[in-house]
Amino acid sequence: MKFGICKGKTNSGRIQEKCIYEADLDQALDVAGIGYYNIKYCLILAFFIVTSTIEPFGYGFVLPAAKCDLQMNEGQRGIIASIPYIGILASSFPWGYLIDTWGRKRALVYSSLFAGIFSIISAFMPNLITFAVCKLLSSLCISCTAAAPYTYIAEILPPKYRDVAATVMNPIQIMGSALVPLLAWGILSLDFKLEFGIYVFRPWRLLCLAYGSFFIIAAILAYDAPESPKFLMSQNRIEESLNILKIIYSKNKKKALDDYPIKTLKREPYRQTDSYGFRSSLKRQSTPLLQPPYIKWIALNSFLLFGVYANIVALPVSISVKVISKKTLISFVLLTTGVCCVLINFVNNGALLVIFMQSLVMTTLAIGPIGAYTTDIFPTHLRGMAMCLVMMVGRSGAIFGSNLVGSLINTGCVANFYIFGGLLLICAFFSFCLPNDKSKEHDKTSIEITKL
């Protein structure tokens, strides 16, 4: 960080004698601080995470109500119910590429808009095939709205607040899970039928409209959002990044734009992708993730999320990561839930059994910190794709878990607890391989910078 003397008056009329000629982006974000501007867009990004939860969970309420109109048997219903996860797994890698090349905001707005459009269209489909096609197209867009906000949030906040923000996303995400049954209860309890020849509009179609509208609302809210300054830096758009930092500083500190003391930003490694063909560009974005030093972090974070999603239900999460490190929190959660899962087979007391069963939902505590690790470890030009890839492998745990339970529930119910408990304990062991928190190392520097 380079200091110097800045002569002249600012727009506010105050003589500015000392400024920072040059700083890196994390230092610049520390100076910009945290306030209304950051929090506003963090909440908007959190809304994207809520929307990405509503659509997959909503199938559990829509499909039983639509069974007669769409003429589904139980086998077809199971296939349709897996569409969200199939779409997310199939599209995670392409969306990761677009997040890193298009930009965070652009990818989020387009993915949410098209997810909402296809979800709303599905409400008017007369038969099972057209309904399934529309739902699949909607699901192909959901992976971006679920993964990109974690990256986006980390890039508009000072480093010392990133872990807290990523962790707080968990209870906000759970709001989506809570909204799903509430909307279903309010809408499906209605008794109406609108006939248009062979097409009949019933409450379940209105419920589809309600679920899909969340995507449209999220896209509208994010339309005026700033692009990530970190992404702009990685694209060599230094002045645009600096202008956004000035706005953040001005809104948070209630000062003029010219009062921002940083005058230039240190350049980051620049990866030009536009001059290459699509295949070459995709290769340049993807290959580094599958080679040292990033391949071990992709594998480790993916495996941890795989174990979490295989056991996930839901639980509000605290901001304890502010007091203890991400690594400690992840290890504690996975170890505790793993032990509880195994011990369930040995518990005979009903009250104790309920306590042990409820403790399993603590796995949600690990999702935010693992996402925060992913944004910390990978460089800006690979961060979006890395996050999508980790989330893709993690969500495959949901498919693995549901299918394994389904196959063993009648023949070996007890084995489920041993298998998933063992998986959590293995995840706990591997969590000790995670690096130390960068945010903790950054705190000493940030204390001095934020005084400006």
Secondary structure, DSSP 8 states (H G I E B T S, - for coil): -EEEE--SB-TTS-B--EEEEEB-HHHHHHHH--SHHHHHHHHHHHHHHHHHHHHHHHHHHHHHHHHHHHT--HHHHHHHHTHHHHHHHHHHHHHHHHHHHT-HHHHHHHHHHHHHHHHHHHTT--SHHHHHHHHHHHHHHHHHHHHHHHHHHHTTS-HHHHHHHHHHHHHHHHHHHHHHHHHHHHHHT----EEETTEEE-HHHHHHHHHHHHHHHHHHHHTT----HHHHHHTT-HHHHHHHHHHHHHHHHT--GGG--B--B--------TTS-HHHHHHHHHGGGGSTTHHHHHHHHHHHHHHHHHH--------GGGTS-HHHHHHHHHHHHHHHHHHGGG---HHHHHHHHHHGGGGGGGHHHHHHHHHHHS-HHHHHHHHHHHHHHHHHHHHHHHHHHHHHTTT-HHHHHHHHHHHHHHHHHHHTTS---HHHHHHHHHHHHTT-
